[in-house]
Amino acid sequence: MDWIFTDALESKERLIVLSTALHGIEGYLGSGLLELFIQDYPTRMDPRTTGILLIHAINPWGMKHWKRTNPANVDLNRNFVDGDFAVMAETNPDYMKLAPYLSPRKALGSIGLEKLLFFDQTMHQLVLVGQRRLREAALMGQYRQPEGIYFGGQEVQPETRMLMDLYRSTFTGYRHIVHLDMHSGYGPRFQMTLVTSPYEKMSAAETSSRYGTPLVAAANPEDFYSMQGDMLDWEYRLVDKEFPGARIFTAGCEFGTFGNSLLAGIRSLRITIFRNQVNQHGAKDKARAWVDREYRELYLPSEAAWFEKAQADARQTFEGILDAEGFMTAGNANK
């Protein structure tokens, strides 16, 4: 894991944090957006009062191997847990009820047949438990099945511990902190969604108006989906407990790929399950090649226009948030 930290030279008024590859495979997009930020924004801030922390490849192993998880199959954005992991194992009971569907324990067979079987099983589950309950069970995070999807771990991971220590040390003394974490895969294609924490007091509408971001969703079942062990949520708790008087705003920048329709959601869940199935139990060569291609499209679409729009959305977000929060020096805002 690499990071660059430049402390404010005189007065610790503001700290901007950008991070990438919390989910390893998403680091390829994150790398491009981090480069955009480095080229255009640091010189527009006042180094006397502003600190900058840039973190690249939180999960370098996952990025190298084009996987979402770390080597222990842990989704690091479900691993920021303050308490007892044994208690976490009792959460999300629907996952274990749906485990045969969400994490089948067999090798992936002929891809054509597997896709037909998956569609049939998905229709059955949608009728049985409904779309919202199925989505929550799959995506919330689970702590009982180490070989399953969205596994949050059974102990704090090394990457997580390192970040906890890094945030504690770099946040110290700052009055105002903004953290933007780069992600891909969720939301409408060709549109970034700014995903805010349930700990954030501004509503989605207020956030959109303040920062000029067209699409904002709070991380709850109505707007997005619930998460356990979320990194950005942990930061709000950290500031509240250890840095009273400081103000923090965190958000995930989610760049949509497949889209946000029901069929797009089914496609996304299908490749997530198939990818994990191949990782854990193997597959025929042709099936493995299809899974590799489809999984990359979920997080880094091959269409050049998609990346161009992602850059434009990122720039709009950087400009809006940094300007509204007072990070831009006089004469450089709205440049």
C-alpha positions as CSV (number, residue, x, y, z in Angstrom):
1,M,0.0,0.0,0.0
2,D,1.4,3.4,-1.0
3,W,0.4,6.8,0.3
4,I,1.7,10.4,0.1
5,F,1.0,12.8,3.0
6,T,1.9,16.4,3.0
7,D,1.0,18.1,6.3
8,A,-0.2,21.7,6.5
9,L,2.9,23.9,7.1
10,E,1.4,26.4,9.6
11,S,-2.2,25.9,10.7
12,K,-4.1,22.6,10.3
13,E,-7.4,23.9,9.0
14,R,-8.3,21.5,6.3
15,L,-7.3,17.9,5.2
16,I,-8.3,16.4,1.9
17,V,-8.0,12.6,1.6
18,L,-8.4,10.6,-1.7
19,S,-8.2,6.8,-1.7
20,T,-8.3,4.1,-4.3
21,A,-8.6,0.3,-4.5
22,L,-10.3,-0.5,-1.3
23,H,-11.8,-3.1,-3.6
24,G,-8.6,-4.1,-5.4
25,I,-10.0,-4.4,-9.0
26,E,-11.5,-0.9,-8.7
27,G,-8.0,0.6,-8.4
28,Y,-7.5,0.8,-12.1
29,L,-10.2,3.5,-12.5
30,G,-9.0,4.9,-9.2
31,S,-5.5,5.2,-10.4
32,G,-6.6,7.3,-13.4
33,L,-8.7,9.6,-11.2
34,L,-5.9,10.0,-8.7
35,E,-3.6,11.1,-11.5
36,L,-6.2,13.6,-12.6
37,F,-6.4,15.0,-9.1
38,I,-2.6,15.2,-8.8
39,Q,-2.2,17.1,-12.1
40,D,-4.8,19.7,-11.5
41,Y,-5.6,20.3,-7.8
42,P,-2.8,20.4,-5.2
43,T,-1.3,23.7,-6.6
44,R,-4.8,25.3,-6.2
45,M,-4.7,24.8,-2.4
46,D,-2.9,26.7,0.3
47,P,-0.1,24.5,1.7
48,R,0.1,26.7,4.9
49,T,-3.4,25.6,6.0
50,T,-4.2,22.5,4.0
51,G,-2.9,18.9,4.2
52,I,-3.2,16.3,1.5
53,L,-3.3,12.5,2.0
54,L,-3.4,10.3,-1.2
55,I,-3.7,6.6,-0.8
56,H,-3.2,4.3,-3.8
57,A,-4.1,0.7,-3.9
58,I,-5.4,0.1,-0.4
59,N,-5.7,-3.6,-1.5
60,P,-2.7,-4.0,-3.9
61,W,-3.0,-7.8,-4.0
62,G,-6.6,-7.5,-5.2
63,M,-5.7,-5.0,-7.8
64,K,-2.8,-7.1,-9.1
65,H,-5.0,-10.2,-9.4
66,W,-8.2,-8.3,-10.6
67,K,-10.1,-9.3,-7.6
68,R,-12.3,-7.3,-5.2
69,T,-11.1,-9.0,-2.0
70,N,-7.8,-9.4,-0.2
71,P,-6.0,-12.8,-0.2
72,A,-8.2,-14.0,2.7
73,N,-11.3,-13.4,0.6
74,V,-12.2,-10.5,2.9
75,D,-14.1,-7.5,1.5
76,L,-12.1,-4.7,3.3
77,N,-15.1,-2.4,3.1
78,R,-16.9,-4.8,5.4
79,N,-14.0,-5.2,7.8
80,F,-13.9,-1.8,9.7
81,V,-15.5,-3.3,12.9
82,D,-14.9,-1.8,16.3
83,G,-16.4,-4.6,18.4
84,D,-16.5,-8.3,18.6
85,F,-16.6,-10.2,15.2
86,A,-18.5,-13.0,17.0
87,V,-21.4,-10.5,17.4
88,M,-21.1,-9.6,13.7
89,A,-21.6,-13.2,12.8
90,E,-25.2,-13.0,14.1
91,T,-26.1,-10.2,11.7
92,N,-27.5,-10.6,8.2
93,P,-29.3,-13.9,8.9
94,D,-30.8,-13.9,5.4
95,Y,-27.4,-14.6,3.9
96,M,-27.1,-18.0,5.4
97,K,-30.7,-18.8,4.4
98,L,-29.7,-17.9,0.8
99,A,-26.2,-19.3,0.9
100,P,-26.8,-22.2,-1.6
101,Y,-27.8,-19.6,-4.1
102,L,-25.4,-16.8,-3.2
103,S,-22.3,-19.0,-2.8
104,P,-22.8,-22.4,-4.4
105,R,-20.1,-24.9,-3.4
106,K,-19.3,-26.4,-6.8
107,A,-17.1,-25.7,-9.8
108,L,-18.7,-23.5,-12.5
109,G,-19.8,-25.6,-15.5
110,S,-20.8,-24.7,-19.1
111,I,-21.4,-21.0,-19.0
112,G,-24.5,-21.1,-21.2
113,L,-26.2,-23.6,-18.9
114,E,-25.0,-21.8,-15.8
115,K,-26.5,-18.6,-17.0
116,L,-29.9,-20.2,-17.6
117,L,-29.9,-21.9,-14.2
118,F,-28.9,-18.7,-12.5
119,F,-31.7,-16.7,-14.1
120,D,-34.2,-19.4,-13.1
121,Q,-33.0,-19.4,-9.5
122,T,-32.9,-15.6,-9.3
123,M,-36.6,-15.4,-10.5
124,H,-37.5,-17.9,-7.8
125,Q,-35.7,-15.9,-5.1
126,L,-37.2,-12.6,-6.2
127,V,-40.7,-14.1,-5.8
128,L,-39.8,-15.8,-2.5
129,V,-38.0,-12.9,-0.7
130,G,-38.3,-9.9,-2.9
131,Q,-35.8,-7.6,-4.6
132,R,-34.9,-5.4,-1.6
133,R,-34.4,-8.3,0.8
134,L,-32.3,-10.2,-1.7
135,R,-30.1,-7.2,-2.4
136,E,-29.6,-6.5,1.3
137,A,-28.7,-10.2,2.0
138,A,-26.2,-10.3,-0.8
139,L,-24.5,-6.9,-0.4
140,M,-24.7,-5.9,3.3
141,G,-21.7,-8.1,4.3
142,Q,-21.6,-11.4,6.1
143,Y,-19.3,-12.8,8.8
144,R,-20.0,-16.5,8.9
145,Q,-19.0,-18.0,5.5
146,P,-15.3,-17.3,4.6
147,E,-15.7,-18.7,1.1
148,G,-18.8,-16.6,0.5
149,I,-19.4,-13.2,-1.2
150,Y,-19.0,-9.9,0.7
151,F,-17.2,-11.7,3.5
152,G,-16.3,-9.2,6.2
153,G,-13.8,-11.4,7.9
154,Q,-13.5,-12.8,11.4
155,E,-10.8,-10.4,12.6
156,V,-9.4,-7.0,11.6
157,Q,-7.3,-7.4,8.5
158,P,-3.7,-6.0,8.1
159,E,-4.8,-3.5,5.5
160,T,-7.6,-2.4,7.8
161,R,-5.4,-2.0,10.8
162,M,-2.8,0.0,8.8
163,L,-5.5,2.4,7.6
164,M,-7.0,2.8,11.1
165,D,-3.5,3.8,12.3
166,L,-2.9,6.1,9.3
167,Y,-6.2,7.9,9.7
168,R,-5.6,8.4,13.5
169,S,-2.2,9.9,12.9
170,T,-3.0,12.1,9.9
171,F,-6.4,13.4,11.2
172,T,-4.8,14.7,14.4
173,G,-5.1,18.4,14.8
174,Y,-7.2,19.1,11.7
175,R,-10.4,21.1,12.1
176,H,-12.0,20.0,8.8
177,I,-11.5,16.7,7.0
178,V,-12.9,15.6,3.6
179,H,-12.4,12.1,2.3
180,L,-13.4,10.9,-1.1
181,D,-13.0,7.1,-1.8
182,M,-13.0,6.0,-5.5
183,H,-15.2,3.0,-6.5
184,S,-16.8,1.6,-9.7
185,G,-19.6,-0.8,-10.4
186,Y,-22.7,0.7,-8.8
187,G,-25.3,3.1,-10.4
188,P,-26.3,4.3,-13.8
189,R,-23.8,3.8,-16.6
190,F,-22.1,7.0,-17.6
191,Q,-23.0,8.7,-14.3
192,M,-21.1,9.0,-11.0
193,T,-23.2,8.6,-7.8
194,L,-21.9,10.3,-4.7
195,V,-22.7,7.8,-1.9
196,T,-22.8,9.4,1.6
197,S,-22.6,7.8,5.0
198,P,-25.6,7.3,7.2
199,Y,-23.6,9.3,9.8
200,E,-23.7,12.3,7.5
201,K,-26.2,14.9,8.7
202,M,-26.8,16.5,5.3
203,S,-29.6,14.9,3.3
204,A,-29.0,13.6,-0.3
205,A,-30.8,16.7,-1.6
206,E,-28.8,19.1,0.5
207,T,-25.5,17.4,-0.5
208,S,-26.4,17.6,-4.2
209,S,-27.3,21.3,-3.9
210,R,-24.2,22.2,-1.9
211,Y,-21.7,20.4,-4.1
212,G,-23.4,20.5,-7.5
213,T,-23.3,16.7,-7.8
214,P,-26.3,15.5,-9.9
215,L,-26.8,12.1,-8.2
216,V,-26.4,11.6,-4.5
217,A,-27.4,8.5,-2.5
218,A,-27.2,7.8,1.2
219,A,-26.0,4.3,2.2
220,N,-29.3,3.0,3.3
221,P,-31.8,0.4,1.9
222,E,-33.9,3.1,0.3
223,D,-31.2,5.0,-1.7
224,F,-28.3,2.5,-1.9
225,Y,-28.0,-0.5,0.4
226,S,-27.0,-1.1,4.0
227,M,-23.4,-1.9,4.8
228,Q,-21.6,-3.3,7.9
229,G,-18.0,-2.6,8.6
230,D,-17.8,0.3,6.2
231,M,-14.5,2.4,6.1
232,L,-16.1,5.8,5.8
233,D,-18.7,5.1,8.6
234,W,-15.7,4.1,10.8
235,E,-14.1,7.5,10.1
236,Y,-17.2,9.3,11.4
237,R,-17.1,7.3,14.6
238,L,-13.3,7.9,14.9
239,V,-13.7,11.7,14.6
240,D,-16.7,11.8,17.0
241,K,-14.8,9.8,19.7
242,E,-11.2,11.0,19.4
243,F,-11.3,14.4,17.7
244,P,-14.2,16.3,19.3
245,G,-14.8,19.6,17.6
246,A,-13.4,18.5,14.2
247,R,-15.8,18.2,11.2
248,I,-15.6,15.4,8.6
249,F,-17.4,14.8,5.3
250,T,-16.7,11.4,3.6
251,A,-18.3,9.9,0.5
252,G,-17.8,7.1,-2.0
253,C,-17.5,8.2,-5.6
254,E,-19.3,5.3,-7.4
255,F,-18.9,5.2,-11.2
256,G,-21.7,3.1,-12.7
257,T,-20.9,0.4,-15.2
258,F,-23.7,-2.1,-16.0
259,G,-26.5,0.3,-15.1
260,N,-29.2,0.5,-12.4
261,S,-32.1,-1.5,-13.9
262,L,-33.3,-4.8,-12.5
263,L,-31.7,-6.7,-15.3
264,A,-28.4,-4.9,-14.8
265,G,-28.6,-5.7,-11.1
266,I,-29.1,-9.4,-11.9
267,R,-26.2,-9.3,-14.3
268,S,-23.9,-7.7,-11.6
269,L,-25.0,-10.2,-8.9
270,R,-24.5,-13.1,-11.4
271,I,-20.9,-12.3,-12.2
272,T,-20.1,-11.6,-8.5
273,I,-21.4,-15.1,-7.6
274,F,-19.7,-16.7,-10.6
275,R,-16.4,-14.9,-9.9
276,N,-16.4,-16.2,-6.3
277,Q,-17.4,-19.6,-7.4
278,V,-14.5,-19.8,-9.8
279,N,-12.1,-18.5,-7.1
280,Q,-13.2,-21.0,-4.5
281,H,-14.1,-24.1,-6.6
282,G,-12.7,-23.7,-10.1
283,A,-14.3,-23.8,-13.6
284,K,-13.9,-25.1,-17.0
285,D,-11.4,-23.1,-19.1
286,K,-14.0,-21.5,-21.4
287,A,-16.2,-20.6,-18.4
288,R,-13.2,-19.1,-16.6
289,A,-12.3,-16.9,-19.6
290,W,-15.9,-15.6,-19.8
291,V,-15.9,-14.8,-16.1
292,D,-12.6,-12.9,-16.3
293,R,-13.9,-10.7,-19.2
294,E,-17.3,-10.1,-17.6
295,Y,-15.9,-9.3,-14.2
296,R,-13.5,-6.7,-15.7
297,E,-16.4,-5.1,-17.5
298,L,-18.2,-4.7,-14.2
299,Y,-15.4,-2.6,-12.7
300,L,-13.5,-1.2,-15.7
301,P,-15.6,-1.0,-18.9
302,S,-13.6,-1.3,-22.1
303,E,-15.5,1.5,-23.9
304,A,-13.3,4.5,-24.1
305,A,-16.2,6.9,-23.8
306,W,-17.0,5.5,-20.3
307,F,-13.6,6.5,-18.9
308,E,-13.9,9.9,-20.5
309,K,-17.2,10.5,-18.8
310,A,-15.8,9.2,-15.5
311,Q,-13.0,11.7,-15.7
312,A,-15.6,14.5,-16.4
313,D,-17.7,13.4,-13.4
314,A,-14.7,13.2,-11.1
315,R,-13.6,16.7,-12.1
316,Q,-17.1,18.1,-11.5
317,T,-17.1,16.4,-8.0
318,F,-13.6,17.6,-7.1
319,E,-14.4,21.1,-8.1
320,G,-17.8,21.3,-6.4
321,I,-16.7,19.8,-3.1
322,L,-13.3,21.5,-2.8
323,D,-14.8,24.9,-3.7
324,A,-17.8,24.6,-1.3
325,E,-15.6,23.4,1.6
326,G,-13.1,26.2,1.2
327,F,-10.1,24.2,0.0
328,M,-9.4,26.4,-3.1
329,T,-7.2,29.4,-2.6
330,A,-8.6,32.8,-3.7
331,G,-8.4,33.2,-7.4
332,N,-8.1,29.5,-8.0
333,A,-11.7,28.4,-7.2
334,N,-13.8,27.6,-10.2
335,K,-10.7,27.7,-12.4
